[in-house]
Amino acid sequence: MTGTAQPSTEDRGRGGRLPLASHGPLTEEQLATQRRMRDEVVPWAREAGAAAATAEGI
């Protein structure tokens, strides 16, 4: 599989394969999804031994 999404040099240092999402303005629906991911998915991933957020919580 090929694609054009390549992590930036900064993102590669974090070990990610995909670039981090931008921090532009979000819609209410996007904000709700972000909150759910932060509140439910990130803790679940940590418990499973995976990283779903950076140390800064991004």
N, C-alpha and C positions, 0 to 999 in steps of 0.2 A: 504494500500500500504506500502510495506517495502522497505528499501534500505540500502546501506552501507555508504552513504555519511553522515557524522556527522560533525557538526561544531566543531572547536577547542574551547578550553576554552576561548581563546582571542576573537574568533568570536562570541561566545554566549553572551559575554559582550556587543556586538554591537547590539544584538537583532536579528541577522540573523539566518535563519534555515539552510542555506547551507554554506559550507566553502567559503571564499573569493578566487577568482581566483589567481593563482600564477602570479608572475611578471617576468617570464622568457622571453627569446627572443621571439618576435612575428614576424609572416610573414607580408608582406605588406598588404595582405588581412585582417589579424587580426587587424593590426594597423588602417586600414580604418574603420573597424567595430567599434573599440574602439572610434575613433574620432566621428563617427556618433552618437554612444550612448551618449558620453559626450556632444555633441553639440545639439542633438535633444531629446533623450529619457530622460536624467536626468532632464533637465528643464521642460519637459512635466510632469514628475512624481512629481516634486516639486509643480507645479501648481495644480496638482490633490490631493496633500496632502500626497504623498507617498515618501519614501526614496529609490532612485535608486543608491545612491552612499554614501560613508562614508563622514564624515566631511572633510577628507583629499582629497576628490574627487576621491577616488578609487572605 
